[in-house]
Amino acid sequence: MKVAVSSNGEDLNAQLDHRFGRCAYFLVVNSEDMSFETFNNESAVQGGGAGIQAAQFLASLGVEA
């Protein structure tokens, strides 16, 4: 299963970010083998709707949680 984590950094040792739509990065982790990809949160700088845009982006990647 693909799981998205809001993060302040680009690797698994980075701190979690308590914000979703305004976090710096998303780590998308495959829970089966712990492989991961890092994505810049392009919607963080939007004036409004950052959370919705972030959710749509993650859904397009096939994130399930």
Secondary structure as UniProt FT lines:
FT   STRAND          2..7
FT   TURN            12..13
FT   TURN            21..22
FT   STRAND          25..30
FT   TURN            31..33
FT   STRAND          36..40
FT   HELIX           42..45
FT   HELIX           50..60
FT   TURN            61..62
//
